[in-house]
Amino acid sequence: MAVSEPSVGGNNAITPTVYLDGEFMPPTKATISPLDRGFIFGDGIYEVVPVFNGRPFRLVHHLRRLRHSLAAVGIDSPIGDTDWHRILQRLVDDNGAGDQYLYLQITRGIAPRDHVFPVDTKPTVFAYAQPTVYAEPTATVEGVSTITTEDIRWQRCDIKSTSLLAAVMLRQQAAEKGSVETLLVRNGLITEGAASNVFMVVASNLITPPTGAYILAGITRELILELAKRHNIPATERDIEEKELAAASEIWIASSTQEIKPVTTVDGSPVGAGTPGPVFTRLLALYQEYKRAFCEGRVD
């Protein structure tokens, strides 16, 4: 099957090249077999890497997580980190530098349809870069709305699998109610959003659920905790009971593509004062300063 032109948020810009199995080519020339296990089973792993000022952001961390996911599903990593750096920078450069995001996907490859892993199958490797379309700044100034619902996903959410149907359905529930995200509840505990990590603030203490089988180790989540520690902002990784949301003075969601957004309503009820709180404001400023330092080459 041919790969269509990637687009984001209605942007009609065309990616000059994509990478597929060792070659750079126009997207319209890239073809993937319908017998690929990524298409048949969703048997693959992916990563999304933000790019600021033409530089992939915290790429070492993303590649570490990629290796974790590949090892967890038994796919041998077909490309080393040095080659990934070269490939991804080439895609960024071909796409005109600036702010972008990189999508990379590795599937188990082409094989007759059988649930059992095939032997000696060559993984399919696909990647592209796409200009970033930023959300309206009002989301940061005014906050966003979320809903809560049962976490119906599988039990290995720490694996960044291409099998995202449950997350798609959960995110759609939020969209149909005019919200931007669904906060997921499993056995009375908040796990994460359908496509984000979750933070809350209680008595000026920043809290986020610990990573584990039900929670993806978000790269932005990791950076938030690093910045909090570095600047003496109290932060704790512990379970969050669903009922605690009502007592939170602040709630945030965070991901590589959304960055950090304040949540001002959950299921129609206001969070705290119903506006972005002081801890969010401080952490956002620290995050933005870190980005500036990164773009200027002062941090990696």
C-alpha positions as CSV (number, residue, x, y, z in Angstrom):
1,M,0.0,0.0,0.0
2,A,1.2,3.5,-0.8
3,V,2.0,6.0,1.9
4,S,-0.1,9.2,1.6
5,E,1.3,12.6,2.2
6,P,1.6,13.2,6.0
7,S,-0.3,16.2,7.3
8,V,-1.1,17.7,10.7
9,G,-4.0,19.9,11.9
10,G,-5.1,20.7,8.3
11,N,-1.6,21.9,7.3
12,N,-1.2,21.0,3.6
13,A,2.6,21.2,3.6
14,I,4.2,18.2,1.9
15,T,7.1,16.4,3.5
16,P,10.0,16.4,1.0
17,T,11.2,13.0,2.0
18,V,10.3,10.0,4.1
19,Y,12.6,7.2,5.2
20,L,11.6,3.6,4.5
21,D,13.9,0.6,4.9
22,G,17.2,2.2,4.2
23,E,16.1,4.7,1.6
24,F,15.0,8.3,1.5
25,M,12.2,9.0,-1.0
26,P,9.1,11.1,-1.7
27,P,6.1,10.0,0.3
28,T,4.2,9.0,-2.8
29,K,7.0,6.6,-3.7
30,A,7.0,4.8,-0.4
31,T,5.1,1.5,-0.4
32,I,4.5,-1.0,2.4
33,S,3.1,-4.5,1.9
34,P,-0.4,-5.1,3.1
35,L,1.0,-8.3,4.5
36,D,3.2,-6.3,6.9
37,R,2.4,-7.4,10.5
38,G,2.1,-3.7,11.4
39,F,-0.9,-3.5,9.1
40,I,-2.4,-6.9,9.9
41,F,-1.8,-7.0,13.7
42,G,-0.6,-3.6,14.7
43,D,2.6,-5.5,15.5
44,G,4.9,-2.6,15.8
45,I,6.5,0.2,17.9
46,Y,6.6,3.9,17.4
47,E,8.1,7.1,18.7
48,V,7.2,10.8,18.3
49,V,10.0,13.3,18.8
50,P,9.5,17.1,18.9
51,V,11.9,19.2,16.9
52,F,12.7,22.8,18.0
53,N,14.7,25.1,15.8
54,G,15.7,22.2,13.6
55,R,17.0,20.0,16.5
56,P,15.3,16.8,17.7
57,F,14.4,17.4,21.4
58,R,15.8,14.9,24.0
59,L,16.4,12.4,21.3
60,V,18.6,10.3,23.5
61,H,15.6,9.8,25.8
62,H,13.2,8.9,23.0
63,L,15.6,6.4,21.6
64,R,16.1,4.8,25.0
65,R,12.3,4.4,25.2
66,L,12.2,3.0,21.7
67,R,14.7,0.3,22.6
68,H,12.7,-0.6,25.7
69,S,9.5,-1.0,23.7
70,L,11.3,-3.1,21.0
71,A,12.8,-5.4,23.6
72,A,9.5,-5.8,25.3
73,V,7.8,-7.1,22.2
74,G,10.8,-9.1,21.0
75,I,11.8,-7.1,17.9
76,D,15.5,-6.8,17.4
77,S,16.5,-3.1,17.0
78,P,17.4,-2.8,13.3
79,I,19.2,0.6,13.6
80,G,21.7,1.9,16.2
81,D,21.4,5.2,17.9
82,T,24.2,6.8,15.8
83,D,22.3,5.9,12.5
84,W,19.0,7.1,14.0
85,H,20.6,10.5,14.7
86,R,21.8,10.7,11.1
87,I,18.5,9.6,9.6
88,L,16.3,11.8,11.7
89,Q,18.4,14.9,11.2
90,R,18.4,14.3,7.4
91,L,14.5,14.2,7.5
92,V,14.4,17.4,9.6
93,D,16.9,19.2,7.3
94,D,15.0,18.1,4.2
95,N,11.8,19.4,5.7
96,G,13.1,22.9,6.1
97,A,14.4,23.0,9.8
98,G,12.2,25.0,12.2
99,D,9.8,23.4,14.6
100,Q,8.6,20.0,13.6
101,Y,7.8,16.5,14.9
102,L,9.4,13.3,13.9
103,Y,7.4,10.1,13.6
104,L,9.3,6.8,13.5
105,Q,7.8,3.3,13.4
106,I,9.3,-0.2,13.4
107,T,7.1,-3.2,12.7
108,R,8.0,-6.9,12.9
109,G,7.9,-7.0,9.1
110,I,6.2,-9.0,6.3
111,A,5.1,-12.6,7.0
112,P,2.2,-14.9,6.3
113,R,-0.7,-14.1,8.8
114,D,-0.1,-16.1,12.0
115,H,-0.3,-14.9,15.5
116,V,3.0,-16.6,16.4
117,F,6.1,-14.5,15.8
118,P,7.7,-15.4,12.4
119,V,11.3,-16.5,12.2
120,D,14.0,-14.4,10.5
121,T,11.6,-11.7,9.4
122,K,13.2,-8.3,8.5
123,P,11.6,-5.4,10.5
124,T,10.0,-2.6,8.5
125,V,11.4,0.8,9.4
126,F,9.5,4.0,8.5
127,A,10.0,7.6,9.5
128,Y,9.1,11.1,8.5
129,A,9.2,14.7,9.7
130,Q,6.3,17.1,9.6
131,P,6.0,20.9,10.5
132,T,4.4,21.5,13.9
133,V,1.0,23.1,14.0
134,Y,0.7,24.7,17.4
135,A,-2.6,24.8,19.3
136,E,-4.1,28.2,20.0
137,P,-2.3,30.0,22.9
138,T,-5.7,30.2,24.7
139,A,-5.2,26.6,25.8
140,T,-2.3,27.7,28.0
141,V,-3.8,30.9,29.2
142,E,-7.4,29.7,29.9
143,G,-6.8,25.9,30.4
144,V,-8.5,22.9,28.8
145,S,-11.5,20.7,29.6
146,T,-11.2,16.9,30.3
147,I,-13.4,14.0,31.2
148,T,-12.8,10.8,33.2
149,T,-13.6,7.3,32.1
150,E,-12.6,3.7,32.6
151,D,-9.1,2.7,31.3
152,I,-10.0,0.0,28.8
153,R,-6.5,-0.4,27.3
154,W,-4.3,-3.4,27.7
155,Q,-2.0,-4.2,30.5
156,R,1.3,-3.1,28.9
157,C,0.8,0.6,28.4
158,D,4.6,1.1,29.1
159,I,5.1,-0.3,25.6
160,K,4.7,2.4,22.9
161,S,2.7,0.1,20.6
162,T,1.1,1.1,17.3
163,S,-2.0,-0.7,18.5
164,L,-3.8,2.4,19.6
165,L,-7.5,1.6,19.0
166,A,-8.5,1.8,22.6
167,A,-6.7,5.2,23.0
168,V,-8.3,6.4,19.9
169,M,-11.8,5.5,21.2
170,L,-11.1,7.1,24.6
171,R,-9.8,10.3,23.0
172,Q,-12.9,10.3,20.8
173,Q,-15.2,10.2,23.8
174,A,-13.5,13.4,25.0
175,A,-13.9,15.1,21.6
176,E,-17.6,14.3,21.4
177,K,-18.1,16.0,24.8
178,G,-16.1,19.1,23.7
179,S,-13.0,18.2,25.8
180,V,-9.4,17.7,24.7
181,E,-8.5,14.7,26.8
182,T,-9.8,11.7,28.7
183,L,-8.3,11.0,32.1
184,L,-8.2,7.3,32.6
185,V,-9.3,5.4,35.7
186,R,-8.2,1.8,36.5
187,N,-9.3,0.2,39.8
188,G,-10.0,3.6,41.3
189,L,-6.7,5.1,40.4
190,I,-5.8,7.7,37.7
191,T,-3.3,6.2,35.3
192,E,-2.8,8.8,32.5
193,G,-4.6,10.5,29.7
194,A,-5.5,8.7,26.5
195,A,-2.5,10.5,24.9
196,S,-0.8,12.3,27.8
197,N,0.6,12.0,31.3
198,V,-1.3,13.5,34.2
199,F,-0.1,15.8,37.1
200,M,-2.0,17.3,39.9
201,V,-1.1,19.9,42.6
202,V,-2.2,19.5,46.2
203,A,-1.0,22.0,48.9
204,S,1.7,23.2,46.4
205,N,3.1,19.7,46.0
206,L,3.3,18.4,42.5
207,I,2.1,14.7,42.1
208,T,2.1,12.3,39.2
209,P,1.4,8.5,39.1
210,P,4.6,6.4,39.1
211,T,5.6,4.7,35.8
212,G,4.7,1.0,35.4
213,A,2.8,-1.3,33.2
214,Y,-0.2,1.0,33.0
215,I,1.7,4.2,32.4
216,L,4.0,5.3,29.5
217,A,7.2,6.8,30.7
218,G,6.6,10.2,29.0
219,I,9.7,12.2,28.0
220,T,8.0,15.5,28.8
221,R,6.8,14.0,32.1
222,E,10.5,13.1,32.9
223,L,11.6,16.6,32.0
224,I,8.9,18.2,34.3
225,L,10.2,16.1,37.2
226,E,13.8,17.1,36.4
227,L,12.9,20.8,36.3
228,A,10.9,20.5,39.6
229,K,13.8,18.8,41.4
230,R,16.3,21.3,40.0
231,H,14.3,24.3,41.1
232,N,13.1,23.0,44.5
233,I,9.5,22.5,43.6
234,P,8.1,19.7,45.8
235,A,7.2,16.7,43.5
236,T,6.1,13.2,44.4
237,E,5.5,10.1,42.3
238,R,2.6,8.2,43.9
239,D,-0.8,6.7,43.1
240,I,-3.6,9.2,42.6
241,E,-7.1,8.1,43.6
242,E,-9.8,9.3,41.3
243,K,-11.6,11.0,44.2
244,E,-8.5,13.1,44.9
245,L,-9.1,15.1,41.6
246,A,-11.8,17.1,43.3
247,A,-9.4,18.3,46.0
248,A,-6.6,19.3,43.6
249,S,-5.8,22.9,43.2
250,E,-4.2,22.2,39.8
251,I,-4.3,19.5,37.2
252,W,-2.1,19.3,34.1
253,I,-1.6,17.0,31.1
254,A,1.7,16.7,29.3
255,S,3.1,15.0,26.2
256,S,5.8,15.6,23.6
257,T,3.3,17.1,21.1
258,Q,1.0,18.9,23.5
259,E,3.8,20.0,25.8
260,I,2.2,21.1,29.1
261,K,-1.5,22.2,29.3
262,P,-3.4,23.2,32.4
263,V,-6.7,21.4,33.0
264,T,-9.4,23.8,34.4
265,T,-12.4,21.5,34.3
266,V,-12.9,17.8,34.8
267,D,-16.3,16.3,33.9
268,G,-17.7,19.8,33.9
269,S,-16.5,20.7,37.4
270,P,-13.8,23.4,37.9
271,V,-10.3,22.5,39.0
272,G,-9.3,24.8,41.9
273,A,-10.1,28.3,41.0
274,G,-10.9,27.3,37.4
275,T,-7.8,29.0,36.0
276,P,-4.2,27.9,35.5
277,G,-2.5,27.8,38.9
278,P,0.8,29.3,40.2
279,V,2.8,26.0,40.1
280,F,1.8,25.4,36.5
281,T,2.8,29.0,35.6
282,R,6.2,28.5,37.2
283,L,6.8,25.1,35.7
284,L,5.7,26.4,32.2
285,A,8.2,29.3,32.5
286,L,11.0,26.8,33.4
287,Y,10.0,24.5,30.6
288,Q,10.1,27.4,28.1
289,E,13.4,28.6,29.3
290,Y,14.8,25.0,28.9
291,K,13.5,25.0,25.3
292,R,15.2,28.4,24.6
293,A,18.5,27.0,26.1
294,F,18.1,23.9,23.9
295,C,17.4,26.0,20.7
296,E,20.5,28.1,21.5
297,G,22.6,25.0,22.1
298,R,23.2,25.6,25.8
299,V,21.7,22.3,26.8
300,D,21.3,19.0,25.0
